[in-house]
Amino acid sequence: MTEKLESKSCFEVFVDDNFHYQDESERYKYGEYETYEAAVEVCKQIVDGELFHLYQSSMSATDLYYSYTSFGEDPFVRPSQPKERFSAWNYARQRCDEICASGSIARAKNAPEGEDA
């Protein structure tokens, strides 16, 4: 009975590599989640981690976004929700502006899990 409950996860997170754009051999499965919202939260954490890794103190939001879309990991949820489809690139564009704002990167890196920067 427990196995049946565990196998009810219906939303999978996969990660593509922007450096190998459209190369499915570079894709990997990150995990399975019971809700779409939980899967999206994991995708956001992956993107944030990539952005923090790529960020350099003199970078503009445009430069950070370019680095992410060229070299970062690109998570997505399968199946996606028709009305709420998560786009890692759209989320990254928003976060680049926030991260590159004065002092934002330090707060974001030091924020406890679950808290916004």
N, C-alpha and C positions, 0 to 999 in steps of 0.2 A: 504493500500500500504506500509506503514512504517513497519508493521509486517512482510511482505514478505521479505523486505530488511534485517531486523534484523535476520530472520531465515536462511539467506543464509550462515551463518558461517558453514564452512565445516571441520574444524580441531579442534578436541577435545583433551584437555590435561587431562589425568588421572594420579593419583598418587597411586603407590603401596607402601607398607611398607616393607623395607628390613628385618626388624625384624620378620615379618610374611611372609616370602618368599613363593610365589605362593598361598597365601591365598586371593582369590578374594573378600572375605567378608570384608577385610581390605582396599580395593580399594575405592577411591572416585574420583568424577569428579571435576576437578579444574576450568575448563572454556572452552569456545568455541572461536575460532579465525578465522578470514577470510582468513589468509594466513598461510602456513606451517612455514614460517620464524618467524612470530609473535608467533606461538605456541612453536617453539623451543626456542625462546628468553625467554619465561616464564619458560620453563623447566630448562634452564640454571640458571635463577634467583633462582628457588627452590633449585637446587643442591648447588649453592653458599651459600645460606642461611643455608642449612644443614651443609656444610663444616665449615662455620664460627662458627656455634653453637658447633660443635664437636671438633674444634681445641683447643689444649692446647699448651702453649708456647714451651714445650720440645718435642713435637711430631715430628716424622719423617713423610715424605710423605707416606711411607708404612703403618705406624700406623694410620694415618688419613684416608687413603683409606680403610683400614680394618674396622675402626669404621663406616665409611659411608656405606660400603656394608653390614655391620652387623645391623646397627641401623637407617640409614638415610632413607629419602623418595626418591622413585625411579619414577620420572615422565616420561611419554611417550606420544607420539602424535598418535592419531588415526584419520584418516588413515595415515599410515606412507608413506613417499615417497620412492619408490623403490631404487633410486640412492642416496638418502640423508637421510637414516634412522638415527634418533637421538638415541644415546645410552647414557643414564645418567651415566652409569658406566665408559664408555670411557671418557666422558667429565670430570667426577670426578677425574679420574686418572691424567689427564692433569692438572687440577686445584690444586690437592694436591701438585704436584711438585712446582707450582707457589706460592701457599699459604705458604708452608713450607720453601721457600727460605728466606734468611735473610731479615727481615724487610718487606716482602711482605704482610703479614697479616694486618699490621697497615695501609698501603696504600690502600689495597683492602677494608677494612672496612670504611675508610674515603673518598673514591672516590665518587663523586657525581653520581647519577643515570645516566646510559647511557655512563659512561666513563670507560675504562678499567683500571684495577689497575696497 
